[in-house]
Amino acid sequence: ANTLYANKLTYKVSGSYYLEQTGTTLRSGYGTGFRGPGLNELFFPGFGNLDLEPETSTSYDAGIEQEVFTQLVVGVTYFHNSFDDLIVGTFDPATNLFQAENISDARSRGIEAYVRVSPMDNLDVQATYTHTATRDRESRLRLARRPVNKGNLNILYAPWDVLRMNLDLLLVGSSFNDTFNSQRVAGYGVINMAGSYDITKNVQAFIRVDNLLDQEYEEISGFGTFGRAAFGGLKFTF
């Protein structure tokens, strides 16, 4: 679909600076983006919109990471994204149909804070919290399906060099399902688990279990998600 539009140059620059005396790392970045409508957004029956304009964006972020001591690191980052002609799927309560359309001026900004601790050489624990404020600058309403609050707890444990286990807890706050902010999607929590074992230097067995507690939740109102699901296999390297 992008061949419908003229060439567009995008770029991103980022950098960091480490203060060895204090164990402080400063980071920042700036970039631009471009996205043309996908095939479904243009042509899917009842949803596609041939009048869509391509989406463009600019973004910047700035953050700081501090080593409190060898086993503990904390950090916080501020981010800001501005969109022109943001492509979204909107629900029209008059027709009970979804359709792709552009939001001419929108923004997303917030903070991400994290704590990473390694109480033992074979154990890493990281907790992350993200607060995101979104806005359609014309209607002054929140953007659809973008939760304000999101948290994550990840535990990585490797009792032996050949065995690694990972437990991941994801907590997502409520959001609105539509651009009118009239239909709310409830928040949810999901636990995922994964592990791997090196049988030999070239053969690794792995297993992954998604939605370990078989929670029922929705990311989009009216569209269910998978229950508990397990995957496993062997990985060969040469």
C-alpha positions as CSV (number, residue, x, y, z in Angstrom):
1,A,0.0,0.0,0.0
2,N,2.9,2.4,0.6
3,T,3.6,2.6,-3.2
4,L,0.5,4.8,-3.4
5,Y,2.5,7.6,-1.7
6,A,5.6,9.6,-2.5
7,N,9.0,8.8,-0.9
8,K,9.2,9.8,2.7
9,L,12.5,10.2,4.6
10,T,12.4,9.3,8.3
11,Y,15.2,9.3,10.8
12,K,16.1,8.6,14.4
13,V,19.0,9.9,16.6
14,S,19.8,8.8,20.1
15,G,22.6,8.9,22.6
16,S,23.7,8.2,26.1
17,Y,26.3,9.4,28.5
18,Y,27.7,7.4,31.5
19,L,29.0,9.2,34.6
20,E,31.4,6.7,36.1
21,Q,31.9,8.6,39.3
22,T,28.2,8.4,40.3
23,G,27.0,5.3,38.3
24,T,24.5,7.5,36.4
25,T,23.5,7.0,32.7
26,L,21.7,9.8,30.8
27,R,19.8,8.9,27.7
28,S,17.8,10.8,25.1
29,G,16.5,10.4,21.5
30,Y,14.5,12.0,18.8
31,G,12.9,10.5,15.7
32,T,10.3,10.7,13.0
33,G,8.0,8.1,11.5
34,F,5.7,7.3,8.5
35,R,3.1,4.6,8.0
36,G,0.9,4.2,5.0
37,P,-2.5,2.4,5.5
38,G,-2.5,-1.3,5.3
39,L,-4.5,-3.5,2.9
40,N,-7.2,-4.2,5.5
41,E,-7.4,-0.5,6.4
42,L,-8.0,0.4,2.8
43,F,-10.0,-2.5,1.4
44,F,-11.5,-4.8,4.0
45,P,-15.3,-4.9,3.5
46,G,-17.2,-2.8,6.0
47,F,-14.0,-1.5,7.6
48,G,-11.6,-0.2,4.9
49,N,-11.5,3.4,3.9
50,L,-10.0,4.5,0.5
51,D,-9.8,8.1,1.7
52,L,-7.2,7.4,4.4
53,E,-4.1,9.6,4.5
54,P,-0.7,8.2,5.6
55,E,0.2,8.6,9.2
56,T,3.3,10.6,10.2
57,S,4.8,11.1,13.7
58,T,7.6,12.7,15.7
59,S,8.9,11.5,19.0
60,Y,11.4,12.3,21.6
61,D,12.4,10.8,25.0
62,A,14.8,11.6,27.9
63,G,15.7,9.4,30.8
64,I,18.1,8.7,33.6
65,E,19.4,5.4,35.1
66,Q,21.0,5.2,38.4
67,E,23.1,2.3,39.9
68,V,22.2,2.4,43.6
69,F,24.6,-0.4,44.3
70,T,25.9,-3.3,42.3
71,Q,22.7,-5.4,42.5
72,L,20.2,-2.6,42.2
73,V,19.4,-0.2,39.3
74,V,16.6,2.2,39.0
75,G,15.5,4.3,36.1
76,V,12.9,6.7,34.7
77,T,12.2,7.9,31.1
78,Y,9.9,10.6,29.8
79,F,8.5,10.1,26.3
80,H,6.4,12.2,23.9
81,N,4.9,11.2,20.5
82,S,2.9,13.5,18.2
83,F,0.9,12.1,15.3
84,D,-0.6,13.7,12.2
85,D,-3.4,11.7,10.5
86,L,-3.1,8.9,13.1
87,I,-4.8,5.8,11.6
88,V,-7.3,4.2,14.0
89,G,-10.2,1.8,13.9
90,T,-13.3,3.6,15.2
91,F,-16.7,2.2,16.3
92,D,-19.8,4.0,15.1
93,P,-22.7,3.3,17.6
94,A,-25.2,4.4,15.0
95,T,-24.2,1.6,12.6
96,N,-22.6,-0.8,15.0
97,L,-19.6,-1.0,12.6
98,F,-15.9,-0.4,12.8
99,Q,-14.2,1.7,10.2
100,A,-10.6,3.0,9.7
101,E,-10.2,6.7,9.8
102,N,-7.6,9.4,10.4
103,I,-7.3,11.5,13.6
104,S,-5.7,14.7,12.3
105,D,-3.8,15.7,15.4
106,A,-3.0,13.3,18.3
107,R,-0.4,12.9,21.0
108,S,0.8,10.3,23.5
109,R,3.1,11.1,26.4
110,G,4.1,9.7,29.7
111,I,6.7,8.1,31.9
112,E,8.2,4.7,32.3
113,A,9.9,3.8,35.6
114,Y,11.7,0.6,36.4
115,V,13.7,-1.2,39.2
116,R,16.1,-4.0,38.4
117,V,17.6,-6.1,41.2
118,S,19.9,-9.1,41.1
119,P,20.1,-10.5,44.6
120,M,22.1,-13.5,43.3
121,D,24.2,-14.1,40.2
122,N,21.6,-16.4,38.8
123,L,18.5,-14.4,39.6
124,D,17.3,-11.1,38.0
125,V,14.0,-9.4,38.9
126,Q,12.7,-6.3,37.1
127,A,9.5,-4.3,37.8
128,T,8.3,-1.7,35.2
129,Y,5.5,0.8,35.4
130,T,4.3,2.9,32.5
131,H,1.9,5.8,32.7
132,T,0.6,7.0,29.3
133,A,-1.7,10.0,28.6
134,T,-3.2,10.1,25.1
135,R,-5.3,12.8,23.5
136,D,-7.1,13.5,20.3
137,R,-6.3,17.2,20.3
138,E,-9.5,18.2,18.4
139,S,-12.1,16.3,20.5
140,R,-10.0,16.3,23.7
141,L,-10.8,12.7,24.2
142,R,-8.5,9.7,25.0
143,L,-7.2,7.6,22.1
144,A,-8.9,4.2,21.8
145,R,-7.4,1.0,23.2
146,R,-4.5,2.7,24.9
147,P,-4.5,2.0,28.7
148,V,-3.2,4.7,31.0
149,N,-1.5,2.3,33.4
150,K,0.5,-0.7,32.6
151,G,2.8,-2.7,34.9
152,N,5.2,-5.7,34.4
153,L,7.1,-8.0,36.7
154,N,9.7,-10.2,35.1
155,I,11.7,-12.9,37.0
156,L,14.6,-14.7,35.4
157,Y,16.2,-17.6,37.2
158,A,19.0,-19.8,36.0
159,P,19.8,-22.4,38.7
160,W,22.4,-24.0,36.3
161,D,24.2,-22.6,33.3
162,V,22.2,-24.9,31.0
163,L,18.8,-24.3,32.6
164,R,16.9,-20.9,32.4
165,M,13.4,-20.2,33.7
166,N,11.3,-17.0,33.2
167,L,8.1,-15.8,34.9
168,D,6.3,-12.8,33.6
169,L,3.4,-10.9,35.1
170,L,1.6,-8.3,33.0
171,L,-0.9,-5.9,34.5
172,V,-2.9,-3.7,32.1
173,G,-5.4,-1.0,33.3
174,S,-8.7,-0.2,31.7
175,S,-9.0,1.7,28.4
176,F,-11.7,2.9,26.0
177,N,-12.7,0.8,23.0
178,D,-13.9,3.6,20.9
179,T,-12.9,7.2,19.9
180,F,-16.1,8.5,21.6
181,N,-14.8,7.2,25.0
182,S,-18.2,5.6,25.6
183,Q,-17.3,1.9,25.8
184,R,-14.8,0.9,28.4
185,V,-12.6,-2.3,28.3
186,A,-11.8,-3.7,31.7
187,G,-8.2,-4.1,32.8
188,Y,-6.6,-7.5,33.2
189,G,-3.6,-9.4,34.5
190,V,-1.8,-12.3,32.7
191,I,1.0,-14.6,33.8
192,N,3.3,-16.2,31.3
193,M,6.1,-18.7,31.9
194,A,9.0,-20.0,29.8
195,G,12.0,-22.1,30.2
196,S,14.9,-23.6,28.2
197,Y,17.4,-26.4,28.7
198,D,20.7,-26.9,26.8
199,I,20.8,-30.6,26.0
200,T,24.1,-30.2,24.2
201,K,26.1,-27.2,22.9
202,N,24.0,-27.3,19.7
203,V,20.6,-28.6,20.9
204,Q,18.2,-26.7,23.2
205,A,14.8,-27.7,24.4
206,F,12.3,-25.0,25.2
207,I,8.8,-24.6,26.6
208,R,6.4,-21.6,26.9
209,V,3.1,-21.4,28.6
210,D,1.0,-18.3,27.9
211,N,-1.9,-17.2,30.2
212,L,-0.8,-19.7,32.8
213,L,-3.9,-19.2,35.0
214,D,-6.3,-19.4,32.1
215,Q,-7.7,-15.9,32.7
216,E,-10.6,-14.6,30.6
217,Y,-10.0,-11.0,29.3
218,E,-10.4,-8.8,26.3
219,E,-7.9,-6.4,24.7
220,I,-10.7,-5.2,22.3
221,S,-14.3,-5.3,23.4
222,G,-16.2,-8.2,22.0
223,F,-13.0,-10.0,20.8
224,G,-11.9,-12.8,23.2
225,T,-8.3,-13.8,23.7
226,F,-6.7,-17.2,24.0
227,G,-6.9,-19.2,27.2
228,R,-4.0,-21.2,28.5
229,A,-1.7,-22.3,25.7
230,A,1.5,-24.3,25.8
231,F,4.3,-24.5,23.2
232,G,7.5,-26.5,23.2
233,G,10.2,-27.8,20.9
234,L,13.8,-28.2,20.1
235,K,16.2,-25.6,18.7
236,F,19.3,-26.7,16.7
237,T,22.3,-24.4,16.0
238,F,25.3,-25.2,13.8
